[in-house]
């Protein structure tokens, strides 16, 4: 018997166990309560937007497979060129929110199955950039970020099922830009960042996906940093790279979703620095910047591998996963 496991269904013999808005369905005859999907992808990673110079921004969307180490291919475009935007992923679509070129509030959506030109489906409550997004099964979130004339603490939320503007559902503990973003099945996380006029931060916060409200403090990174990168496995969040007062950071830190506990340093990136795009498969974290696509296994983050390249070098892009 061949068993095929996909993000939204399991196929075996003549049976298909699939997910519907009402719950699980076995050949549309047996139903069960709704299943919480995971954040990770099983098919491919996507890289969108970015910049090659301070004045040249991209709208290109590229796709690379998780199942083989091969060069990314150009599969579409965002509706607007941008960099430093937040990215969110549903089971079927990738989202790009906000960004710079100039400061944007637009929320773009593109289908994983066919890509093409992304569609503008709404707006954030305020235009901003230098933030990472979080994703639940049903909604996308954008927390913190920088806008003129300063940074914000608001948490915006928008539904994947409808084309409507985002709404404010809470706030971070402080006005903050450049935090790393992580997603568990139940919570969004924001770690580190920069408070204008104050300092680079090490604090970690989380907010609930099931109940709208503000974030709460849950611990601290070992190294204060901003514009760092957040990857998420089923059980842990990872914060990699970034910038600090002394220069670029290369350490990879890990924290468990099951308990609010102090993080541990478990490896290093090949290069110090931040502003990378991130994508997550079930087994690996992917980090993308310049022309390189690199990955480390969630099971052994000390091992970093260069696995492929983009068709077009760019910096400060966004990342999604299918």
Sine and cosine of phi, psi and omega as CSV:
sin_phi,cos_phi,sin_psi,cos_psi,sin_omega,cos_omega
0.00,0.00,0.75,-0.66,0.04,-1.00
-1.00,-0.09,0.79,-0.62,0.04,-1.00
-0.92,-0.40,0.82,-0.57,0.01,-1.00
-0.91,-0.42,0.87,-0.50,-0.01,-1.00
-0.96,-0.28,0.86,-0.51,0.06,-1.00
-0.87,-0.50,0.12,-0.99,-0.14,-0.99
-0.90,0.43,-0.55,0.84,-0.09,-1.00
-0.90,-0.43,0.09,1.00,-0.01,-1.00
-0.24,-0.97,0.31,-0.95,0.11,-0.99
-0.83,-0.55,0.79,-0.61,-0.02,-1.00
-0.93,-0.37,0.77,-0.64,0.07,-1.00
-0.47,-0.88,0.73,-0.68,-0.12,-0.99
0.75,0.66,-0.83,-0.56,0.01,-1.00
-0.99,-0.16,0.32,0.95,-0.08,-1.00
-0.92,-0.39,0.55,-0.84,0.10,-0.99
-0.74,-0.67,0.91,-0.42,0.10,-1.00
-1.00,-0.09,0.94,-0.33,-0.13,-0.99
-0.82,-0.58,0.21,-0.98,-0.01,-1.00
-0.96,-0.28,0.71,-0.70,0.06,-1.00
-0.82,-0.57,0.20,-0.98,0.06,-1.00
-0.84,0.54,-0.42,0.91,-0.01,-1.00
-1.00,0.02,-0.27,0.96,-0.01,-1.00
0.58,-0.81,-0.50,-0.86,0.02,-1.00
-1.00,0.02,0.56,-0.83,0.01,-1.00
-0.71,-0.70,0.77,-0.64,0.09,-1.00
-0.97,-0.26,0.96,-0.29,-0.06,-1.00
0.77,0.64,0.58,0.81,0.04,-1.00
0.87,0.49,0.39,0.92,-0.03,-1.00
-0.87,-0.50,-0.61,0.80,-0.03,-1.00
-0.92,-0.40,0.79,-0.61,-0.03,-1.00
-0.87,-0.49,0.43,-0.90,0.07,-1.00
-0.63,-0.78,0.16,-0.99,-0.02,-1.00
-0.89,0.46,0.39,-0.92,-0.11,-0.99
-0.86,0.51,0.60,-0.80,0.01,-1.00
-0.99,-0.16,0.72,-0.70,0.09,-1.00
-0.97,0.22,0.87,-0.50,0.00,-1.00
-0.96,0.27,0.32,-0.95,0.08,-1.00
-1.00,-0.09,0.30,-0.95,-0.05,-1.00
-0.97,0.24,-0.49,0.87,-0.15,-0.99
-0.96,0.29,0.40,-0.92,0.08,-1.00
-0.99,-0.15,0.24,-0.97,0.01,-1.00
-0.83,-0.56,-0.17,0.99,-0.15,-0.99
-0.93,-0.37,-0.85,0.53,-0.15,-0.99
-0.37,-0.93,0.34,-0.94,0.14,-0.99
-0.96,-0.27,0.40,-0.92,-0.01,-1.00
-0.75,-0.66,0.59,-0.81,0.04,-1.00
-0.80,-0.59,0.79,-0.61,-0.08,-1.00
-0.77,-0.64,0.54,-0.84,0.08,-1.00
0.89,0.45,-0.45,-0.89,-0.04,-1.00
0.95,-0.32,-0.04,-1.00,-0.03,-1.00
-0.67,-0.74,0.48,-0.88,0.10,-0.99
-0.94,-0.33,-0.46,0.89,0.12,-0.99
-0.63,-0.78,0.22,-0.98,0.02,-1.00
-0.84,0.54,-0.40,0.92,-0.04,-1.00
-0.95,-0.31,-0.13,0.99,-0.03,-1.00
-0.92,-0.40,0.93,-0.36,0.00,-1.00
-0.94,-0.33,0.41,-0.91,-0.04,-1.00
-0.93,-0.36,0.43,-0.90,0.18,-0.98
-0.88,-0.48,0.07,1.00,-0.09,-1.00
-0.91,0.42,0.64,-0.77,0.17,-0.99
-0.92,-0.39,0.83,-0.56,0.06,-1.00
-0.89,-0.45,0.45,-0.89,-0.05,-1.00
-0.81,-0.59,0.68,-0.74,0.10,-0.99
-0.72,-0.69,0.64,-0.77,-0.07,-1.00
-0.98,0.20,0.55,-0.84,0.10,-1.00
-0.99,0.16,-0.37,0.93,-0.13,-0.99
-0.99,0.10,-0.23,0.97,0.02,-1.00
-0.52,-0.85,0.45,-0.89,0.02,-1.00
-1.00,0.01,1.00,-0.01,-0.04,-1.00
-0.68,-0.73,0.39,-0.92,-0.06,-1.00
-0.88,0.48,0.61,-0.79,0.03,-1.00
-0.91,0.40,0.37,-0.93,0.06,-1.00
-0.82,-0.57,0.51,-0.86,0.02,-1.00
-0.97,0.24,0.85,-0.53,-0.07,-1.00
-0.84,-0.55,-0.02,1.00,0.00,-1.00
0.19,-0.98,-0.23,-0.97,-0.03,-1.00
-0.59,-0.81,0.53,-0.85,0.20,-0.98
-0.94,0.33,0.29,-0.96,0.02,-1.00
-0.95,0.31,-0.38,0.92,0.01,-1.00
-0.62,-0.79,0.65,-0.76,0.11,-0.99
-0.91,0.42,0.61,-0.79,-0.02,-1.00
-0.23,-0.97,0.34,-0.94,0.13,-0.99
-0.69,-0.72,0.22,-0.98,0.05,-1.00
0.82,0.57,0.64,0.77,0.01,-1.00
-0.98,-0.18,0.29,-0.96,0.08,-1.00
-1.00,0.04,0.52,-0.85,0.01,-1.00
-0.83,-0.56,0.64,-0.77,0.07,-1.00
-0.72,-0.70,0.42,-0.91,-0.04,-1.00
-0.70,-0.72,0.80,-0.60,0.20,-0.98
-0.99,-0.11,-0.14,-0.99,0.01,-1.00
-0.94,0.33,-0.35,0.94,-0.12,-0.99
-0.81,-0.59,-0.26,0.97,-0.12,-0.99
-0.67,-0.74,0.45,-0.89,0.17,-0.98
-0.97,-0.24,0.54,-0.84,-0.03,-1.00
-0.80,-0.60,0.60,-0.80,0.11,-0.99
-0.79,-0.61,0.82,-0.57,-0.15,-0.99
-0.83,-0.55,0.73,-0.68,0.04,-1.00
0.91,0.41,-0.51,-0.86,0.00,-1.00
0.91,-0.42,-0.07,-1.00,-0.08,-1.00
-0.82,-0.57,0.73,-0.69,0.15,-0.99
0.51,-0.86,0.84,0.55,-0.23,0.97
-0.95,0.31,-0.46,-0.89,-0.02,-1.00
-0.89,0.46,0.78,-0.63,-0.11,-0.99
-0.88,-0.48,0.41,-0.91,0.11,-0.99
-0.89,-0.46,-0.10,0.99,-0.13,-0.99
-0.90,0.44,0.65,-0.76,0.16,-0.99
-0.96,-0.28,0.91,-0.42,0.04,-1.00
-0.99,-0.13,0.50,-0.87,0.08,-1.00
-0.70,-0.71,0.67,-0.75,0.09,-1.00
-0.68,-0.73,0.60,-0.80,0.00,-1.00
-0.98,0.22,0.69,-0.72,0.03,-1.00
-0.91,0.42,-0.52,0.86,-0.13,-0.99
-0.96,0.29,-0.54,0.84,-0.09,-1.00
-0.74,-0.67,-0.27,0.96,0.01,-1.00
0.81,0.59,-0.90,-0.43,-0.09,-1.00
0.99,0.17,-0.46,-0.89,0.00,-1.00
-1.00,0.09,0.80,-0.60,0.01,-1.00
-0.91,0.41,0.44,-0.90,0.00,-1.00
-0.94,-0.34,0.70,-0.72,0.10,-1.00
-0.97,0.25,0.85,-0.52,-0.10,-1.00
-0.89,-0.46,0.05,1.00,0.00,-1.00
0.25,-0.97,-0.15,-0.99,-0.01,-1.00
-0.66,-0.75,0.51,-0.86,0.18,-0.98
-0.93,0.38,0.26,-0.97,-0.01,-1.00
-0.94,0.33,-0.36,0.93,0.09,-1.00
-0.47,-0.88,0.65,-0.76,0.03,-1.00
-0.91,0.41,0.70,-0.72,0.03,-1.00
-0.25,-0.97,0.16,-0.99,-0.02,-1.00
-0.49,-0.87,0.01,-1.00,-0.07,-1.00
0.86,0.50,0.89,0.46,0.07,-1.00
-0.47,-0.88,0.31,-0.95,0.14,-0.99
-0.89,-0.45,0.46,-0.89,-0.05,-1.00
-0.99,-0.12,0.19,-0.98,0.10,-1.00
-0.78,-0.63,0.42,-0.91,-0.05,-1.00
-0.69,-0.73,0.79,-0.61,0.25,-0.97
-0.99,-0.11,-0.11,-0.99,0.03,-1.00
-0.93,0.37,-0.51,0.86,-0.14,-0.99
-0.92,-0.40,-0.27,0.96,-0.12,-0.99
-0.64,-0.77,0.41,-0.91,0.17,-0.98
-0.96,-0.27,0.52,-0.85,-0.04,-1.00
-0.77,-0.64,0.57,-0.82,0.12,-0.99
-0.75,-0.66,0.86,-0.51,-0.11,-0.99
-0.86,-0.51,0.71,-0.70,0.03,-1.00
0.94,0.34,-0.37,-0.93,0.01,-1.00
0.89,-0.46,0.10,-0.99,-0.04,-1.00
-0.90,-0.44,0.70,-0.71,0.10,-1.00
-0.65,-0.76,0.32,-0.95,0.04,-1.00
-0.99,0.17,0.84,-0.54,0.30,0.95
-0.96,-0.27,0.27,0.96,-0.04,-1.00
-0.26,-0.97,-0.22,-0.98,-0.02,-1.00
-0.99,-0.16,0.26,-0.97,-0.12,-0.99
-0.81,-0.59,0.28,-0.96,0.05,-1.00
-0.91,-0.41,0.00,1.00,-0.16,-0.99
-0.94,0.35,0.54,-0.84,0.12,-0.99
-0.95,-0.30,0.90,-0.43,0.05,-1.00
-0.99,-0.11,0.51,-0.86,0.00,-1.00
-0.67,-0.74,0.69,-0.73,0.07,-1.00
-0.67,-0.75,0.55,-0.83,-0.04,-1.00
-0.99,0.15,0.56,-0.83,0.09,-1.00
-0.97,0.23,-0.41,0.91,-0.12,-0.99
-0.99,0.14,-0.35,0.94,-0.09,-1.00
-0.75,-0.66,0.50,-0.87,0.04,-1.00
-1.00,-0.03,1.00,0.06,0.02,-1.00
-0.65,-0.76,0.30,-0.96,0.01,-1.00
-0.92,0.38,0.42,-0.91,0.07,-1.00
-0.94,0.34,0.36,-0.93,0.07,-1.00
-0.80,-0.60,0.46,-0.89,0.05,-1.00
-0.98,0.20,0.79,-0.61,0.00,-1.00
-0.87,-0.49,-0.01,1.00,0.00,-1.00
0.22,-0.98,-0.22,-0.98,0.00,-1.00
-0.55,-0.83,0.39,-0.92,0.17,-0.98
-0.96,0.28,0.19,-0.98,-0.01,-1.00
-0.91,0.41,-0.48,0.88,-0.04,-1.00
-0.62,-0.78,0.40,-0.91,0.22,-0.98
-0.89,0.46,0.77,-0.64,-0.23,-0.97
-0.36,-0.93,0.67,-0.74,0.12,-0.99
-0.77,-0.64,0.39,-0.92,0.00,-1.00
0.97,0.25,0.44,0.90,0.05,-1.00
-0.98,0.20,0.33,-0.94,0.18,-0.98
-0.99,0.11,0.58,-0.81,0.01,-1.00
-0.91,-0.42,0.67,-0.75,0.06,-1.00
-0.71,-0.71,0.38,-0.92,-0.01,-1.00
-0.69,-0.72,0.82,-0.57,0.23,-0.97
-0.98,-0.18,-0.11,-0.99,0.05,-1.00
-0.93,0.36,-0.37,0.93,-0.12,-0.99
-0.86,-0.51,-0.30,0.96,-0.11,-0.99
-0.63,-0.78,0.46,-0.89,0.21,-0.98
-0.98,-0.20,0.54,-0.84,-0.04,-1.00
-0.82,-0.57,0.59,-0.81,0.09,-1.00
-0.75,-0.66,0.83,-0.55,-0.13,-0.99
-0.77,-0.64,0.70,-0.71,0.01,-1.00
0.94,0.35,-0.40,-0.92,-0.02,-1.00
0.88,-0.48,-0.10,-0.99,-0.06,-1.00
-0.74,-0.68,0.76,-0.64,0.08,-1.00
-0.97,-0.23,0.91,-0.42,-0.09,-1.00
-0.84,0.54,0.76,-0.65,0.01,-1.00
0.99,0.15,-0.07,1.00,-0.02,-1.00
-0.89,-0.46,-1.00,-0.04,-0.07,-1.00
-0.25,-0.97,0.17,-0.99,0.18,-0.98
-0.94,0.35,0.64,-0.77,-0.16,-0.99
-0.95,-0.30,0.40,-0.92,0.09,-1.00
-0.86,-0.51,-0.08,1.00,-0.12,-0.99
-0.94,0.33,0.47,-0.88,0.03,-1.00
-0.88,-0.47,0.67,-0.74,0.01,-1.00
-0.76,-0.65,0.41,-0.91,0.12,-0.99
-0.64,-0.77,0.46,-0.89,0.05,-1.00
-0.68,-0.73,0.49,-0.87,-0.11,-0.99
-0.98,0.17,0.63,-0.78,0.15,-0.99
-0.99,0.14,-0.42,0.91,-0.09,-1.00
-1.00,0.00,-0.43,0.90,-0.01,-1.00
-0.77,-0.63,0.87,-0.50,0.01,-1.00
-0.90,0.44,0.66,-0.76,0.00,-1.00
0.20,-0.98,0.06,-1.00,-0.04,-1.00
-0.98,0.19,0.31,-0.95,0.01,-1.00
-0.97,0.24,0.38,-0.92,0.08,-1.00
-0.83,-0.56,0.52,-0.86,0.00,-1.00
-0.96,0.29,0.71,-0.71,-0.04,-1.00
-0.78,-0.63,0.07,1.00,0.01,-1.00
0.47,-0.88,-0.31,-0.95,-0.03,-1.00
-0.59,-0.80,0.56,-0.83,0.19,-0.98
-0.94,0.35,0.39,-0.92,0.09,-1.00
-0.95,0.32,-0.53,0.85,-0.01,-1.00
-0.84,-0.54,0.86,-0.52,0.09,-1.00
-0.90,0.44,0.68,-0.73,-0.07,-1.00
-0.29,-0.96,0.33,-0.94,0.14,-0.99
-0.64,-0.77,0.14,-0.99,-0.18,-0.98
0.72,0.70,0.59,0.81,0.07,-1.00
-1.00,0.04,0.05,-1.00,-0.17,-0.99
-0.85,-0.53,0.70,-0.71,-0.06,-1.00
-0.92,-0.39,0.84,-0.54,0.13,-0.99
-0.92,-0.40,0.39,-0.92,-0.06,-1.00
-0.68,-0.74,0.81,-0.58,0.20,-0.98
-1.00,-0.09,-0.11,-0.99,0.05,-1.00
-0.90,0.44,-0.49,0.87,-0.19,-0.98
-0.87,-0.49,-0.29,0.96,-0.12,-0.99
-0.64,-0.77,0.42,-0.91,0.18,-0.98
-0.97,-0.23,0.54,-0.84,-0.01,-1.00
-0.81,-0.58,0.72,-0.69,0.06,-1.00
-0.87,-0.50,0.86,-0.52,-0.14,-0.99
-0.81,-0.58,0.60,-0.80,0.14,-0.99
0.88,0.48,-0.41,-0.91,-0.02,-1.00
0.91,-0.42,-0.12,-0.99,0.02,-1.00
-0.85,-0.53,0.54,-0.84,0.03,-1.00
-0.68,-0.73,0.21,-0.98,0.01,-1.00
-0.82,0.58,-0.53,0.85,-0.02,-1.00
-1.00,0.09,-0.08,1.00,0.00,-1.00
0.78,-0.62,-0.29,-0.96,-0.06,-1.00
-0.93,0.38,0.56,-0.83,0.02,-1.00
-0.95,-0.30,0.65,-0.76,0.03,-1.00
-0.89,-0.46,-0.13,0.99,-0.10,-1.00
-0.95,0.32,0.51,-0.86,0.10,-0.99
-0.94,-0.34,0.84,-0.54,0.02,-1.00
-0.91,-0.41,0.52,-0.86,-0.07,-1.00
-0.77,-0.64,0.62,-0.78,0.08,-1.00
-0.67,-0.74,0.59,-0.81,-0.02,-1.00
-0.99,0.17,0.63,-0.78,0.07,-1.00
-0.96,0.27,-0.43,0.90,-0.13,-0.99
-0.95,0.31,-0.39,0.92,-0.04,-1.00
-0.56,-0.83,0.54,-0.84,0.05,-1.00
-0.99,0.13,1.00,-0.03,-0.07,-1.00
-0.72,-0.69,0.27,-0.96,-0.02,-1.00
-0.90,0.44,0.62,-0.79,-0.04,-1.00
-0.97,0.24,0.26,-0.96,0.07,-1.00
-0.82,-0.57,0.59,-0.81,0.06,-1.00
-1.00,0.10,0.82,-0.57,-0.13,-0.99
-0.79,-0.61,0.13,0.99,0.02,-1.00
0.18,-0.98,-0.13,-0.99,-0.02,-1.00
-0.62,-0.78,0.54,-0.84,0.16,-0.99
-0.96,0.29,0.29,-0.96,0.05,-1.00
-0.94,0.35,-0.49,0.87,-0.02,-1.00
-0.73,-0.69,0.63,-0.78,0.07,-1.00
-0.96,0.27,0.50,-0.87,0.04,-1.00
0.78,-0.62,0.03,-1.00,-0.07,-1.00
-0.64,-0.77,-0.47,-0.88,-0.03,-1.00
0.88,0.47,0.60,0.80,0.04,-1.00
-1.00,-0.10,0.44,-0.90,0.20,-0.98
-0.99,0.16,0.53,-0.85,0.02,-1.00
-0.80,-0.61,0.56,-0.83,0.15,-0.99
-0.66,-0.75,0.48,-0.88,-0.05,-1.00
-0.77,-0.64,0.83,-0.56,0.22,-0.98
-1.00,-0.10,-0.06,-1.00,0.03,-1.00
-0.90,0.44,-0.59,0.81,-0.13,-0.99
-0.95,-0.31,-0.34,0.94,-0.17,-0.98
-0.72,-0.69,0.49,-0.87,0.17,-0.98
-0.99,-0.17,0.74,-0.67,0.04,-1.00
-0.92,-0.39,0.68,-0.73,0.04,-1.00
-0.77,-0.64,0.76,-0.65,-0.16,-0.99
-0.75,-0.66,0.78,-0.62,0.11,-0.99
-0.30,-0.95,0.43,-0.91,-0.10,-1.00
0.90,0.43,-0.82,-0.58,0.08,-1.00
-0.95,-0.30,-0.05,1.00,-0.17,-0.99
-0.99,-0.12,0.63,-0.78,0.21,-0.98
-0.93,-0.38,0.89,-0.45,-0.01,-1.00
-0.86,-0.51,0.36,-0.93,-0.01,-1.00
-0.55,-0.83,0.38,-0.92,0.22,-0.98
-0.69,-0.73,0.59,-0.81,0.02,-1.00
-0.95,0.33,0.66,-0.75,0.07,-1.00
-0.87,0.49,-0.49,0.87,-0.04,-1.00
-0.97,0.23,-0.41,0.91,0.00,-1.00
-0.56,-0.83,0.96,0.29,-0.12,-0.99
-0.90,0.44,-0.21,0.98,0.01,-1.00
-0.94,0.35,-0.25,0.97,-0.05,-1.00
-0.98,-0.19,0.93,-0.36,-0.02,-1.00
-0.95,-0.31,0.74,-0.67,-0.07,-1.00
-0.81,-0.59,0.69,-0.72,0.19,-0.98
-1.00,0.05,0.87,-0.50,-0.19,-0.98
-0.89,-0.46,-0.32,0.95,-0.05,-1.00
-0.18,-0.98,-0.08,-1.00,0.01,-1.00
-0.63,-0.77,0.36,-0.93,0.11,-0.99
-0.99,0.11,0.31,-0.95,0.07,-1.00
-0.98,0.20,-0.35,0.94,-0.06,-1.00
-0.62,-0.79,0.86,-0.51,-0.02,-1.00
-0.92,0.40,0.68,-0.73,0.07,-1.00
-0.37,-0.93,0.30,-0.95,-0.05,-1.00
-0.79,-0.61,0.46,-0.89,-0.02,-1.00
0.86,0.51,0.69,0.72,0.05,-1.00
-1.00,0.07,-0.01,-1.00,0.11,-0.99
-0.94,-0.35,0.35,-0.94,-0.03,-1.00
-0.73,-0.68,0.60,-0.80,0.04,-1.00
-0.71,-0.70,0.15,-0.99,0.07,-1.00
-0.57,-0.82,0.60,-0.80,0.03,-1.00
-0.94,-0.35,0.00,0.00,0.00,0.00
